[in-house]
């Protein structure tokens, strides 16, 4: 996301669904996603071009 390859809305939706599937409570899922997004914003990665 921070690297520009993914959109925050899509990532949040995918991760929220995954959290539900493994039995996380909504609040726990939201906190985990927020923490990951903040960490990713501090150290964004980029997608390498295929050779």
N, C-alpha and C positions, 0 to 999 in steps of 0.2 A: 504494500500500500504506500508507505512513505517513499518507496523507490519508484512509484508511479505505474507499476504494472497491474495493480488491482484497485478496485473501488471500495472504500470503507463500508458502504451500505451492503455490498455483496459479501464481504468478508465477515462482517458482523452477523449477517443472516446465516451464513454457513456454519459459523462457530456456535451460534445460539442453538441451531438445530442439533449439532453434534453434542453439545452439552446436555440437551434434553434427552437425546438417545442413550447417553451413558448414566442418566439419573441425577445429574446436577440440579440443584435448586436454582430457580431463575436469578436470584440475587448473587449466588456464587458464580454462576455463568457470566453475568454482567461484570462483576468485579475482575474475574480472570481475563475476560476480553479487554477490558479497559487497561489492565496492567500490561498485557501483551502489546496493545496498540501504543501505549506510552513508551515502552522499551524499544519497539520498532522505530518510533519517531526519533528516539535519541541516537539510534544506530541503524539507519536505513540501508537496505541491501538493494542491489540492482540485479536485473535479469540479464544474463549474458546472451549475446547474439549466437545463434547456431552457426557452426563453422561450415 
